[in-house]
Amino acid sequence: MAVRTPSVAPRSCRPSTLRPRCAAAVSSSRRSGPTSSERRACSPARPAAHGRIVPEGAGEGAPVVVETCSPAETRSLGALLARFLEPGDVLLLSGGLGAGKTTLTKGIVAALGSEEEVTSPTFTLLRTYATRPVIAHVDCWRVEQLGEIADLGLDELLDEGAVVVAEWGEAAAPLVGQDALTVRLDDPTDPEAAGPIAGTPVARPRAERRVVTITSRAPTWSDRLARLAVASRVDERGPR
């Protein structure tokens, strides 16, 4: 798994009223060819780390970009991310079908103490898990109106200290202000992908590679993003 560094802004204290969220655009230019680090193939024999960090910036609040080479690494990245979650956090997951949003959520839920099977609540829209803190898993795929999300009672869940993890989170963005953590999963071999190395040919398993960009504008996430980047680099090196 590889880790880079983009930008996301979470929050520590959740406001009593929901504020409109302004989506932050993370600009990235395509490289004309693969770098030496990108040409390294994933080693199937190594433990399922959470991926390889790809430097894209530095300092508090800088985005964190991680390249994972398998579903196991994507799940492991979710487990790593769970270490930095606080009650009242909101995670907005985005990416195409099969990008790994549910896989990432599985890692989060398992790391927070639940052995329940995690599936996308596509038809029920919301499912909670008995984790600490409680995870409220939302799937906005079928949502057509913002009111459908408002009716789920996420406000109350957040006030009670739950963490909301929303797949297809773009639909929920207007309800969570600027405090959410945005996690985008891209297939870097897809020319339509928005990831930092979209369309770059590399020697990694094409069907399983994902570029995960973690960003937030929230001041409450600034320090945590920096610590997440450091933790990712330590885990990537492995035990010494």
Residue pairs with C-beta under 8 A, 6 or more apart in sequence:
1 49
1 50
1 51
1 52
1 66
1 67
1 68
1 69
1 73
1 74
1 76
1 77
1 236
2 37
2 51
2 52
2 53
2 54
2 66
2 67
2 68
2 69
2 236
3 50
3 51
3 52
3 53
3 54
3 64
3 65
3 66
3 67
3 229
3 232
3 233
3 236
4 53
4 54
4 55
4 56
4 63
4 64
4 65
4 66
4 67
4 196
4 211
4 213
5 53
5 54
5 55
5 56
5 57
5 58
5 62
5 63
5 64
5 65
5 229
6 26
6 28
6 56
6 57
6 62
6 63
6 64
6 65
6 196
6 213
6 214
6 215
7 24
7 26
7 57
7 61
7 62
7 63
7 215
7 216
7 217
7 225
8 24
8 63
8 64
8 181
8 182
8 183
8 213
8 214
8 215
8 216
8 217
8 221
8 225
9 24
9 61
9 178
9 179
9 181
9 215
9 216
9 217
9 218
9 219
9 221
9 222
10 89
10 90
10 179
10 180
10 181
10 216
10 218
10 220
10 221
10 224
10 225
11 88
11 89
11 90
11 177
11 178
11 179
11 180
11 216
11 218
11 219
11 220
11 221
12 86
12 88
12 218
12 219
12 220
13 88
13 220
14 88
14 90
14 158
14 159
14 179
15 177
15 179
18 155
18 175
18 176
18 177
19 177
19 178
20 174
20 177
21 173
21 174
21 175
21 176
21 177
21 178
21 180
22 178
22 217
23 170
23 173
24 182
24 215
24 217
26 63
26 213
26 215
28 56
28 194
28 195
28 196
30 197
30 198
30 199
30 200
31 197
31 200
33 200
34 200
34 201
34 202
34 203
37 52
37 54
38 197
38 200
38 202
38 204
39 202
39 203
40 203
40 204
41 203
41 204
42 69
42 70
42 204
42 205
42 209
46 238
47 238
48 70
48 72
48 73
48 75
48 76
49 73
49 76
49 235
49 236
49 238
50 66
50 68
50 73
50 76
50 77
50 79
50 80
50 232
50 235
50 236
51 66
51 67
51 68
51 69
51 73
51 74
51 76
51 77
51 212
51 232
51 236
52 66
52 67
52 69
52 236
53 64
53 65
53 66
53 67
53 229
53 232
53 233
53 236
54 65
54 66
54 67
54 196
54 197
54 211
56 62
56 63
56 65
56 196
57 63
59 226
60 222
60 223
60 225
60 226
61 216
61 221
61 222
61 225
61 226
62 225
62 226
62 229
63 213
63 214
63 215
63 225
64 213
64 214
64 215
64 225
64 228
64 229
64 232
65 195
65 196
65 211
65 212
65 213
65 214
66 77
66 211
66 212
66 214
66 232
67 188
67 197
67 204
67 209
67 210
67 211
67 212
68 74
68 76
68 77
68 100
68 208
68 209
68 210
68 212
69 204
69 205
69 208
69 209
70 205
70 208
71 100
71 103
71 208
74 100
74 103
74 104
74 107
74 185
74 210
74 212
75 103
75 104
75 106
75 107
75 110
76 107
77 104
77 107
77 212
78 103
78 104
78 105
78 106
78 107
78 108
78 111
79 107
79 108
79 110
79 111
80 107
80 111
80 228
80 231
80 232
80 235
81 91
81 104
81 107
81 108
81 183
81 214
81 228
82 107
82 108
82 111
82 112
83 111
83 231
84 224
84 227
84 228
85 91
85 108
85 112
85 133
85 163
86 133
86 163
86 220
87 133
87 161
87 162
87 163
88 158
88 159
88 161
88 162
88 163
89 163
89 164
89 181
90 158
90 163
90 164
90 166
90 172
90 176
90 179
90 180
90 181
91 108
91 163
91 164
91 165
91 166
91 169
91 180
91 181
91 182
91 183
92 166
92 169
92 170
92 172
92 173
92 176
92 180
92 181
92 182
92 183
93 101
93 104
93 105
93 165
93 166
93 167
93 168
93 169
93 183
93 184
93 185
94 101
94 168
94 169
94 170
94 182
94 183
94 184
94 185
95 101
95 184
95 185
95 186
95 210
96 186
96 187
96 190
96 193
99 185
99 186
99 187
99 210
100 185
100 210
100 212
101 120
101 167
101 168
101 185
102 118
102 119
102 120
102 167
104 183
104 185
104 212
105 118
105 135
105 137
105 165
105 167
106 118
108 135
108 165
109 116
109 118
109 129
109 131
109 135
109 137
110 118
112 129
112 131
112 132
112 133
112 135
113 130
113 131
113 132
114 129
114 130
114 131
114 135
116 129
116 130
118 129
118 137
120 137
120 139
120 141
120 167
121 127
121 137
121 138
121 139
122 139
122 141
122 142
123 142
125 138
125 139
125 140
125 142
125 143
125 148
125 149
125 152
126 136
126 137
126 138
126 152
127 136
127 137
128 134
128 135
128 136
128 137
128 157
128 162
129 135
129 137
133 161
133 162
133 163
134 157
134 160
134 161
134 162
134 163
135 162
135 163
135 165
136 154
136 157
136 162
136 163
136 164
136 165
137 165
137 167
138 149
138 152
138 154
138 164
138 165
138 166
138 167
138 172
139 166
139 167
139 168
140 149
140 166
140 167
140 168
140 169
140 170
140 171
140 172
141 167
141 168
143 149
143 168
143 171
146 171
146 174
146 175
149 171
149 172
149 175
150 175
154 164
154 172
154 175
157 164
158 164
164 172
164 176
166 172
169 180
169 182
173 180
178 217
178 218
179 216
179 218
179 220
180 216
180 218
181 214
181 215
181 216
181 218
181 221
182 213
182 214
182 215
182 216
183 212
183 213
183 214
184 194
184 195
184 212
184 213
184 215
185 210
185 211
185 212
186 193
186 194
186 195
186 198
186 210
186 211
186 212
186 213
187 193
187 195
187 209
187 210
187 211
188 195
188 197
188 198
188 199
188 200
188 202
188 209
188 210
188 211
189 199
189 200
189 201
189 202
189 206
189 209
190 198
190 199
191 198
191 199
192 198
193 199
193 211
195 211
195 213
196 211
196 213
197 211
198 211
202 209
214 225
214 228
215 225
216 222
216 225
